Amino acid sequence: MNYSEFGAEARKIMLIKGISMAELAKDLGISPYYLGEILKGTRPGKKYKGRISEILEMEEE
C-alpha cells in the first residue's frame, strides 16, 4: 500500500504498539476502510488526524 507521510508514520507506530487498523478505527468511531483511506491520503480526514496522533502518541509536525 502507498501511504501518505502521515499514514506511513501512523502505520509504523501502530505496528510497534501492536494496534490493528480495526482497533484504531473502533476507537475513532469510523470504519477500518475509511481509516485506510485517511492513511493513504485519498481522504483528507482532517476531523480525525488530531485524534489519531493523540491515540498513537505521534510527535507534532
C-alpha positions in Angstrom: 0.0 0.0 0.0 1.1 3.5 -0.7 0.6 5.6 2.5 0.9 9.4 2.8 3.8 10.6 5.0 1.3 10.9 7.9 -0.1 7.4 7.2 3.3 5.8 7.0 4.3 7.2 10.4 1.0 6.2 11.9 1.3 2.6 10.5 4.9 2.4 11.8 3.7 3.3 15.3 0.7 1.0 15.1 3.0 -1.9 14.2 5.4 -1.1 17.1 2.5 -0.8 19.6 0.5 -3.8 18.2 -2.5 -1.7 17.3 -4.6 -3.0 14.4 -6.5 -0.9 11.9 -9.8 -2.4 13.3 -8.9 -1.3 16.8 -7.9 2.2 15.9 -10.9 2.6 13.7 -13.2 1.4 16.5 -11.5 4.0 18.9 -12.2 6.7 16.3 -15.8 5.6 15.6 -15.1 5.0 11.9 -14.7 2.0 9.6 -11.3 0.4 9.0 -11.8 1.2 5.3 -12.2 4.9 6.0 -9.2 4.9 8.3 -7.2 3.2 5.5 -8.3 6.0 3.1 -7.1 8.6 5.6 -3.7 6.9 6.0 -3.3 6.5 2.2 -4.1 10.2 1.8 -7.1 9.6 -0.6 -9.4 11.1 2.0 -8.4 14.2 4.0 -9.6 13.0 7.4 -8.9 16.4 8.9 -11.5 15.7 11.6 -9.6 12.5 12.7 -5.9 13.2 12.2 -5.5 15.0 15.5 -7.2 12.2 17.4 -5.1 9.6 15.5 -2.0 11.5 16.5 -3.2 11.6 20.1 -4.1 7.9 20.4 -0.8 6.9 18.8 1.2 9.5 20.7 2.7 10.8 17.5 5.0 13.8 17.6 3.6 17.1 16.4 4.5 18.1 12.9 
